[in-house]
Amino acid sequence: MPTPPDTSKTLKLERYNSYLRKIHSTKLINASSKLLFRATLLAALLLILFFTITYPPLSDNPHHRLHRHSLLSTSLFSVGGGAAWEKQVRRSSTPRRPNGLSVLVTGAAGFVGSHCSLALKKRGDGVVGLDNFNDYYDPSLKRARQNLLKKHQVFIVEGDLNDAPLLSKLFYVAPFTHVLHLAAQAGVRYAMQNPQSYIRSNIAGFVNLLEIAKAANPQPAIVWASSSSVYGLNTENPFSEIDRTDKPASLYAATKKAGEEIAHTYNHIYGLSLTGLRFFTVYGPWGRPDMAYFFFTKDILQGKSIEIYKTHDQKEVARDFTYIDDVVKGCLGAVDTAEKSTGSGGKKKGPAQLRVYNLGNTSPVPVGRLVWILEGLLETKAKKHVITMPRNGDVPFTHANVTLAHKDFGYKPTTDLATGLRKFVKWYVGYYGIQPRTKKETQPTDESG
Ligand SMILES: NC(=O)c1ccc[n+]([C@@H]2O[C@H](COP(=O)([O-])OP(=O)(O)OC[C@H]3O[C@@H](n4cnc5c(N)ncnc54)[C@H](O)[C@@H]3O)[C@@H](O)[C@H]2O)c1
């Protein structure tokens, strides 16, 4: 019988060969993963290099906190301006005093916005403005305010509140600690002509700004302009912050009231620190041409008749007129006492501050007296035409209780109407180059003047 072949040697040889194959393939895998690792590293380095060159501030500024993801998805590289534009934004937003703030002021080419921007800049804070320079009133006045701000190194970005990529880019480039949000479609009567502009700026625009602010990391604190008009048909006097505000008399008022509710929501959900300021008829130099004290001045000087309202029950219309310098102090006081937002990157981390304040003058003045003061300052008798107040949303009487603002940040209006109007008229005749029949420091002495 043939003996079976001795296979033990062949088996050993095969086992040895398979061992060699294993070692070989492991080496191959190791080598290719090393290659892959190196290639990934190189690609990552190249990407970092690319972003560092394109966005130098990102690397050296800890406040640049917007999500890269959202930046990429909205193609922000082309938004705003180029390197020179970014440099202007950075320079303008950088504080010049220790622990200074960096504030984005929306509506900076507007009346209140231009004054607040200057005041912040003068005390050493960094300020960047945003304004769309719309033509609700003469845009050349907004351009003149812009030039004034430019002389004080305040850069105003021309753009709309609804432009999300632009706002994202601004937050990306500049380290804003605060937003002073004053941009809005103002005016009560114009709402009957162009209602959509109120929805666009005061509601959609505000929400857009809050969306960007909530996504910032850390989030800025926001102080924004509401209005005394939220008191609407409320007849309680003087108006206190705790009074009801559920009867707005105009679409303008309704959008401001909506803003207050929206502010509550963003504070509640995202931990944004929000302070609403209810201004009471602000007036002064660089003011708004659509407001009575301004167009009365113009019409009186041009010999045109002016319409003075009486209420339906033939009472005088009276307003709490608040001088711009007092309002600016109130705005800065609110900014300085605003606590930090508590959220970051769109997530709430704890309860945040939510406030609302009246910023008024506490002593309503009948419109007839306003006209009398102007007549004295302009040395011209007004042609008065007294009519019953139309139902256009104007409320006949506003009177502020400012106890809360006084308690929380020392707000105290100090300018009476005659003093404030004198400063306004001085500015008005200078700005419009009017040869004054005005005695420069005329102070009316009695009601008959
Ligand atoms: N002046 C007052 O008596 C008074 C009273 C109550 C409330 N307010 C509020 O105070 C704030 C400032 O008022 P103001 O008197 O300075 O008004 P303003 O019209 O002079 O200033 C507002 C500025 O915002 C800009 N703007 C409007 N919509 C914009 C948008 N969508 N995007 C970017 N910019 C936009 C305008 O071009 C304007 O320059 C406003 O919110 C206003 O509603 C003012």
The ligand as a Tripos MOL2 file, in Angstrom:
@<TRIPOS>MOLECULE
LIG
   44    48     1     0     0
SMALL
NO_CHARGES

@<TRIPOS>ATOM
      1 N1        -38.2960  111.6010   16.6940 N.am      1 LIG1
      2 C1        -39.3320  111.2930   17.4590 C.2       1 LIG1
      3 O1        -40.0490  112.1640   17.9600 O.2       1 LIG1
      4 C2        -39.6540  109.8550   17.7690 C.ar      1 LIG1
      5 C3        -40.7140  109.5800   18.6240 C.ar      1 LIG1
      6 C4        -40.9940  108.2510   18.9200 C.ar      1 LIG1
      7 C5        -40.2350  107.2370   18.3870 C.ar      1 LIG1
      8 N2        -39.2240  107.5350   17.5290 N.ar      1 LIG1
      9 C6        -38.4280  106.4240   16.9850 C.3       1 LIG1
     10 O2        -37.0640  106.7340   17.1670 O.3       1 LIG1
     11 C7        -36.2890  106.2120   16.1000 C.3       1 LIG1
     12 C8        -35.4700  107.3140   15.4640 C.3       1 LIG1
     13 O3        -36.3640  108.2980   14.9620 O.3       1 LIG1
     14 P1        -35.8740  109.5730   14.1680 P.3       1 LIG1
     15 O4        -36.7280  110.6940   14.5880 O.co2     1 LIG1
     16 O5        -34.4130  109.7010   14.2780 O.co2     1 LIG1
     17 O6        -36.2920  109.1370   12.6900 O.3       1 LIG1
     18 P2        -35.4920  109.2680   11.3180 P.3       1 LIG1
     19 O7        -36.4610  108.9490   10.2550 O.co2     1 LIG1
     20 O8        -34.8050  110.5970   11.2530 O.co2     1 LIG1
     21 O9        -34.4020  108.1350   11.4540 O.3       1 LIG1
     22 C9        -34.6130  106.8160   11.0780 C.3       1 LIG1
     23 C10       -33.5270  106.4100   10.0840 C.3       1 LIG1
     24 O10       -33.6970  105.0430    9.7950 O.3       1 LIG1
     25 C11       -33.4470  104.8390    8.4160 C.3       1 LIG1
     26 N3        -34.1930  103.6330    8.0190 N.ar      1 LIG1
     27 C12       -35.5340  103.4710    7.9400 C.ar      1 LIG1
     28 N4        -35.8340  102.2400    7.5440 N.ar      1 LIG1
     29 C13       -34.6640  101.5880    7.3770 C.ar      1 LIG1
     30 C14       -34.3080  100.2640    6.9730 C.ar      1 LIG1
     31 N5        -35.2400   99.3760    6.6510 N.pl3     1 LIG1
     32 N6        -33.0080   99.9380    6.9220 N.ar      1 LIG1
     33 C15       -32.0380  100.8440    7.2430 C.ar      1 LIG1
     34 N7        -32.3230  102.0980    7.6020 N.ar      1 LIG1
     35 C16       -33.6090  102.4670    7.6860 C.ar      1 LIG1
     36 C17       -33.9320  106.0860    7.7260 C.3       1 LIG1
     37 O11       -33.2930  106.3210    6.4960 O.3       1 LIG1
     38 C18       -33.6070  107.1620    8.7560 C.3       1 LIG1
     39 O12       -32.3870  107.7960    8.4710 O.3       1 LIG1
     40 C19       -37.2930  105.5480   15.1600 C.3       1 LIG1
     41 O13       -37.3590  104.1870   15.4800 O.3       1 LIG1
     42 C20       -38.5960  106.2240   15.5000 C.3       1 LIG1
     43 O14       -39.6920  105.4110   15.1920 O.3       1 LIG1
     44 C21       -38.9060  108.8120   17.2160 C.ar      1 LIG1
@<TRIPOS>BOND
     1     1     2 1
     2     2     3 2
     3     2     4 1
     4     4     5 ar
     5     4    44 ar
     6     5     6 ar
     7     6     7 ar
     8     7     8 ar
     9     8     9 1
    10     8    44 ar
    11     9    10 1
    12     9    42 1
    13    10    11 1
    14    11    12 1
    15    11    40 1
    16    12    13 1
    17    13    14 1
    18    14    15 2
    19    14    16 1
    20    14    17 1
    21    17    18 1
    22    18    19 2
    23    18    20 1
    24    18    21 1
    25    21    22 1
    26    22    23 1
    27    23    24 1
    28    23    38 1
    29    24    25 1
    30    25    26 1
    31    25    36 1
    32    26    27 ar
    33    26    35 ar
    34    27    28 ar
    35    28    29 ar
    36    29    30 ar
    37    29    35 ar
    38    30    31 1
    39    30    32 ar
    40    32    33 ar
    41    33    34 ar
    42    34    35 ar
    43    36    37 1
    44    36    38 1
    45    38    39 1
    46    40    41 1
    47    40    42 1
    48    42    43 1
@<TRIPOS>SUBSTRUCTURE
     1 LIG1         1 GROUP 0 **** ****
